[in-house]
Amino acid sequence: MTKIALTAAAILVATGTAFAGSDNYGSANANQPAVAVDHSATASVSKSTQTVQAPASQGADRNLFGR
């Protein structure tokens, strides 16, 4: 019974601190529009070369796992 009461008290404290730490809870400015999203490609994605997409070369030690 004591464990249940302590667990319930801990849950109440945790939810209370979660709402107290929220900037949007009870705020008049909670319905602000979202920030614009940047859809531009990064330089590394837009300038890929064939050497990056080439298959890996297989060395002489392939298929020697555990030896």
C-alpha angles and dihedrals in degrees: 000000000000092000091053092050093048091047092050091049091049091051091050091050092048094050091045092054091046091056092042091054095049116102093202100050109108092351123141090218096056095115098062118148118258121260116261114264121233109229098177118125119244120244094249093056099044096047104048117153132210092250089065091053096044116115117257115264115242117233131213092261097064120131091021098115113156097010 
